[in-house]
Amino acid sequence: MKNLQSCSLSVVMLLTLCSGSTVYGQITPRGDAYTNSASPTENFGTSALLDVESASQNTYIQFDLSQLPSGFKGANIAKASLKLYVNAVTTAGSFNVDFVNGTWSEKTITADLSPALGTTIVSGVPVASANVHDYLIIDITPALAAWLDGTQNNDGIALVANSTFNATFDSKENTGTSHPPELDVVFAGGGTLTGVTTATGSGLTGGGTTGNLNLALTNSCAASQVLQWNGSSWKCAAVGTGTITAVNPGAGLLGGGNSGAVTLSVDTSKVVTGVSARTGLIGGGTGGIPTLYIDPTQVPFLNAAANIFNGNQSINGSVNILNNATYQPLFVQSSSNFGTWLQLNNTSTGGKNWAILSAGGANSEGAGNLGITNFTGTGNIYLEGNVKANTLSVNNDTPMSSNPHMAFSGFMAGNLNYDVNTGLAPFGGLLIPDRNITITRISVSEDSPGHDCADAILNLDNIQYPGGGLVAQLDLGTGLNFVDSGPLNIAVSAGAWIVIGATPAHDCVPVFGTSPSNVAVNVQYVMQ
């Protein structure tokens, strides 16, 4: 204490009898904490700092007024000052001191659980960089009077930033500087003090009940010790922030201990002493800054030309081959006597494993032949060497033309009557090709040639029945039971109706069999 006219006590509320009529008191917080809306469920009640930041952080402080003399009201208070120690200023500005309208606890308050704010006690308290490591003194006399008179519940105060303000103040948990928030009270004159006592943990000695009283810092500390605030009281402690009881080695360290002078050393088994180049790399070393490079003889550069990959390779994904050259967009080569193949495998239900094979010198299908096979013997197609594009050899059979000859037959029963009035006979067959065709030959036969009877005539119409134009006609005259047209070249368009009609022999004497005679017609054609 610098003089007896202005005596202040800390930790608990004390009253001081001074030579004048003014009496001072000092109260430290019951609880202090801050909240952060960026971490809405986190509690910061044990933090050594109280953060005030406009975007997200408010500070809450509450003082225990039970330490004031019983029965004191607002009229007994001359002045009440909030004392804050400025630890750091990130962005200069100002803050307000507001009432808190709701209960809270230092160890549980969070941004989500924070009580509502009340009216403003003091607005626009300025803070600048020049205030760092110094005290702010803020008059909150109306707040203490309201708490004592019962017009406002003592739920403490809140420090709320304005605009872009950002600063921190020391909390009561800050044992490094021991500058907790304080409520400094000046009591109004007219009262009578009967004595001043010092409480345990106050760090003070002296006091008394009569005369001029002296207060002093405790002298019970040992040499080289100082008084230090531990969060709840003043204690004698060695110079520094605390007593080291042990040194434990962290990751990458060895040594430590809990007595005497301890030593820490680097664990060389956890430290990189060199870099070795393994397969696919070159370079490395044990000194300086080792450098590793890809060995282009082991790992091909994907953007380089003429890469060679040795061994089996797997690609999990799609491969796009872009090649504007005339030949060889994909080239597969081997010297296998069995052959070189490109394998296509489908693993779904019912899928099979197929290979497109270029037969080698020892392949039983013949060197140079192209095969499509599933290697089971049940699904093989081999194309012989010297194969034209329009022929196909299946198991070494005679090549089949790409437009083979086909046949279509019709039959006319002899008992079908010929309509002498219309000259029409029923038709014995209908063909509607789905591709253009060429009729190459027609043959007709009857089971008895007969004699002295009308001719049996074959008509082919190539438009939708009835009606249509005549395509070809064969006459089975008297004594004939077979007629062949010889080679023909009659083009018929896809979708046309080819109707086979005939006039069977009737009313004639058969050479053998019965009359009338049955007629069979055979039409050969080529798909175009």
Sequence and secondary structure as in RCSB ss.txt:
>XXXX:A:sequence
MKNLQSCSLSVVMLLTLCSGSTVYGQITPRGDAYTNSASPTENFGTSALLDVESASQNTYIQFDLSQLPSGFKGA
NIAKASLKLYVNAVTTAGSFNVDFVNGTWSEKTITADLSPALGTTIVSGVPVASANVHDYLIIDITPALAAWLDG
TQNNDGIALVANSTFNATFDSKENTGTSHPPELDVVFAGGGTLTGVTTATGSGLTGGGTTGNLNLALTNSCAASQ
VLQWNGSSWKCAAVGTGTITAVNPGAGLLGGGNSGAVTLSVDTSKVVTGVSARTGLIGGGTGGIPTLYIDPTQVP
FLNAAANIFNGNQSINGSVNILNNATYQPLFVQSSSNFGTWLQLNNTSTGGKNWAILSAGGANSEGAGNLGITNF
TGTGNIYLEGNVKANTLSVNNDTPMSSNPHMAFSGFMAGNLNYDVNTGLAPFGGLLIPDRNITITRISVSEDSPG
HDCADAILNLDNIQYPGGGLVAQLDLGTGLNFVDSGPLNIAVSAGAWIVIGATPAHDCVPVFGTSPSNVAVNVQY
VMQ
>XXXX:A:secstr
   SSS    SS      SSS EEEEE EEEEEEEETTSTT   TT SEEEEETTTEEEEEEE GGGS TT  GG
GEEEEEEEEEEEEEEE EEEEEEEEES   TTT  TTT  EEEEEEEEEEEE GGGTTSEEEEE HHHHHHHHHT
SS    EEEEE TT EEEEE TT TTT    EEEEEE SS     B   TTS EEE BSSSS  EEE   S TTE
EEEE SSSEEEEESSS     B   TTEEE BSSSS  EEE GGGS   EE  TTEEEEESSSS  EEE TTTS 
 TTSSS    S     S       SSS SS      SSEEEEEEE  STT  EEEEEEE TT TT TT EEEE S
SSSSEEEE TT  TTEE STT   EESS EEEEEEEE TTS   TTT    EEEEE  SS EEEEEEEEEES   
BSS  EEEEEE SSSSS  EEEEEEE TT SEEE  S  EEE TT  EEEEE    SSB SSS SS  EEEEEEE
EE 
